[in-house]
Amino acid sequence: MACRAALYLLALTASITHVLGAKNPNDILRHSITRHGYPVELHKVTTQDGYILTLVRIPGKGAPVLIMHGLIASSVDWTVQGPDKALAFIAADQGHDVWLGNVRGNTFSKEHIKLSRKDAEYWRFSFHEMGLYDLPAMVDYIRLNSSSDTLHYIGHSQGGAVFLVMASMRPLYNRKFASVHLMAPAAYIHRATSPVFQFTTRVEELETIAKMTRTYEIVGRGAGSPVELLHAGHKMGLIPTDLVLTNVWYFTGVHDSINRSIVGDILANTPAGCSLYQLLHFGRNHLAKSFQQYDYGPDGNVRRYGARVPPEYPLANVTAPISLYYSEADNFVPAEDVEDLADSLPNVVHKHRIGLRKWNHIDYLYDTNAHRLYRSVVASLTDQRGTAEKK
């Protein structure tokens, strides 16, 4: 019986491998744009610490806008709903020069000038390094390769956190932004109630297991990976769409807002992977009720920071004009936490509390009516800097 089950599993794995085939990351990125009839460019950007990132561009003559994904996501999430629905295409239709970021370690930004993704050292980063190195590298590259000296920024979840890291730790970058729009920014997450935060009580155990197994990537793609098997199982009809959504809702809260016809397209590239240390950073910040730098433990903190507790990010340095978007039903970045963040930032020009009672953390990406929010955001992509900043 066991032998028969093993043979069935092998046959199923072979079938899945055949169904999926080999996928080139660059081809996936191009296809995510060209399949909808838009022009596309791929640009490689190297960070100060050697990571090679992929920027996706839908070229336009208008002001550049950089759109940044959240944790375990990628640029593809901003295109998956298609024309008239997806943020990337709505911004492009309004004439903007659209740039879609991919942070280190996700499916589309896994190269390094020296390190291999098999090296433990490759994965030793959190969202701190993304804010300190990834985002500045992208901003510098876009400014050099566009007609404008300033750009607009739209970020979701971790995409908001990395902007706040950059703007607080490297404050000269504030003046490079005409406007900044943060949707459910994962800075203060003190009141988060999603079941996913149950892992925060076992962070040391998770890190120990990772070191023992030398496995630091979380929900990454690749032949035979659990997320690829999930995608293939769904594609072959073995895993029903409603089962997929039920499991998503367990973590995000029930809101039947996703068009079932795009679930397969979502699963094809999402999740896109991340480093364990990203999760640990968010988890420890949740426990500490603080938006602070990475916690290396009391002894490690003393060596790195000169104190037993990590320093908080100096949000008073964030002088770029910030617009915040948040919702009541978001159990990852609760509305009250975003209100606290607003009180900590010196230049919040707009707060938009989404009125829909069940709007959750992933509705910013996949809600069938998210295009209404996108149109509002894109319409507000004007120069919101004050006179002092313009000088």
Salt bridges, closest charged atoms under 4 A:
ASP27 OD1 - ARG30 NH1 3.51
GLU41 OE1 - HIS43 NE2 2.78
GLU41 OE1 - ARG57 NH1 3.31
ASP49 OD2 - ARG104 NH1 2.79
ASP97 OD2 - ARG57 NH2 2.79
GLU111 OE2 - LYS44 NZ 3.35
GLU121 OE1 - ARG124 NH1 2.95
ASP134 OD1 - ARG104 NH2 2.64
ASP149 OD1 - ARG143 NH2 2.54
GLU204 OE2 - ARG284 NH2 3.89
GLU205 OE2 - ARG202 NH2 2.65
GLU207 OE2 - LYS211 NZ 3.86
GLU207 OE1 - ARG284 NH2 3.29
GLU217 OE2 - LYS110 NZ 2.60
GLU228 OE1 - LYS23 NZ 3.72
GLU228 OE2 - ARG221 NE 3.32
ASP242 OD1 - ARG260 NE 2.96
ASP256 OD1 - ARG260 NH1 2.87
ASP265 OD2 - ARG35 NH2 3.71
GLU328 OE1 - ARG353 NH2 2.46
ASP330 OD2 - HIS361 ND1 2.87
ASP337 OD1 - ARG191 NH1 2.48
GLU339 OE1 - LYS351 NZ 2.86
GLU339 OE2 - ARG353 NH1 3.41
ASP340 OD2 - ARG191 NH1 2.97
ASP363 OD2 - HIS255 ND1 2.63
ASP367 OD2 - HIS255 ND1 3.99
ASP383 OD2 - ARG385 NH2 2.57
